[in-house]
Amino acid sequence: DILILLMQANSEQGYKRTTLLRQASFTLDVLKVLVRLAKDIKALPEGTYIQLQGQMQEVGKQLGGWIKSLTETKKPA
């Protein structure tokens, strides 16, 4: 779902792009919770969890930067 939202956002502009990116960010947050729960119930090994957590954090930083760059360009000078 995140990949689809990112691909859609890449082909849009303005408000629609920002909306899609925020949806992707929310979906990533849900994924983070699900992965954490999987680790807590021992369905996911600790090492795998750590690796996934790092990757999700990096995606979140990049996604947040993209959203920030779009919202900063809309502020009046």
Backbone torsions as a table, in degrees:
resi	resn	phi	psi	omega
1	ASP	NA	-40.6	-179.3
2	ILE	-62.9	-45.0	-179.9
3	LEU	-61.1	-43.1	179.2
4	ILE	-62.1	-45.1	179.1
5	LEU	-62.3	-40.1	179.2
6	LEU	-66.4	-39.9	178.7
7	MET	-66.9	-38.8	177.2
8	GLN	-65.5	-43.6	-179.8
9	ALA	-61.7	-36.2	-179.6
10	ASN	-63.7	-27.8	-178.0
11	SER	-96.3	1.2	-179.5
12	GLU	-109.2	174.3	176.1
13	GLN	-139.8	162.6	173.3
14	GLY	66.1	-141.1	-174.7
15	TYR	-59.7	-39.2	-178.8
16	LYS	-61.6	-41.8	179.6
17	ARG	-63.6	-46.6	-179.7
18	THR	-61.5	-42.5	178.9
19	THR	-61.0	-44.9	179.5
20	LEU	-64.5	-39.1	178.9
21	LEU	-67.1	-38.0	177.3
22	ARG	-66.4	-37.0	176.2
23	GLN	-64.4	-41.2	178.4
24	ALA	-64.0	-39.9	178.8
25	SER	-63.5	-43.7	177.7
26	PHE	-62.8	-43.0	179.2
27	THR	-63.4	-37.6	176.0
28	LEU	-64.0	-40.5	177.5
29	ASP	-61.6	-40.7	177.2
30	VAL	-63.3	-43.0	178.5
31	LEU	-60.2	-41.5	178.5
32	LYS	-59.0	-42.6	179.1
33	VAL	-65.1	-43.4	-179.9
34	LEU	-63.6	-40.6	178.6
35	VAL	-65.6	-41.4	178.2
36	ARG	-62.7	-41.7	177.5
37	LEU	-64.1	-40.1	178.1
38	ALA	-60.7	-39.3	177.5
39	LYS	-67.5	-43.4	-177.4
40	ASP	-62.8	-33.8	179.2
41	ILE	-92.8	10.2	176.3
42	LYS	66.6	24.2	175.1
43	ALA	-86.0	-10.7	-178.4
44	LEU	-133.0	126.1	179.4
45	PRO	-62.6	149.1	-178.1
46	GLU	-54.3	-45.1	-179.0
47	GLY	-62.0	-42.0	178.1
48	THR	-64.9	-41.2	178.4
49	TYR	-59.4	-46.6	-178.9
50	ILE	-60.7	-43.8	178.9
51	GLN	-63.2	-46.9	179.9
52	LEU	-64.0	-40.6	-179.8
53	GLN	-60.6	-43.6	178.2
54	GLY	-62.3	-42.3	179.7
55	GLN	-66.7	-41.1	179.2
56	MET	-67.1	-35.8	176.9
57	GLN	-63.9	-42.0	179.3
58	GLU	-63.8	-44.3	177.2
59	VAL	-61.5	-41.8	179.2
60	GLY	-62.2	-40.1	177.3
61	LYS	-63.5	-45.3	-179.9
62	GLN	-64.9	-42.1	179.4
63	LEU	-65.1	-44.1	177.4
64	GLY	-61.7	-39.4	177.3
65	GLY	-63.7	-40.1	179.0
66	TRP	-64.5	-46.0	178.9
67	ILE	-61.8	-45.2	-179.5
68	LYS	-61.3	-41.5	-179.5
69	SER	-64.1	-32.3	179.4
70	LEU	-76.5	-37.9	-178.2
71	THR	-77.8	-27.9	178.2
72	GLU	-71.5	-30.8	-178.7
73	THR	-72.5	-17.1	-178.3
74	LYS	-87.5	-14.5	-177.9
75	LYS	-73.9	139.8	177.9
76	PRO	-69.0	149.1	-177.3
77	ALA	-77.8	NA	NA
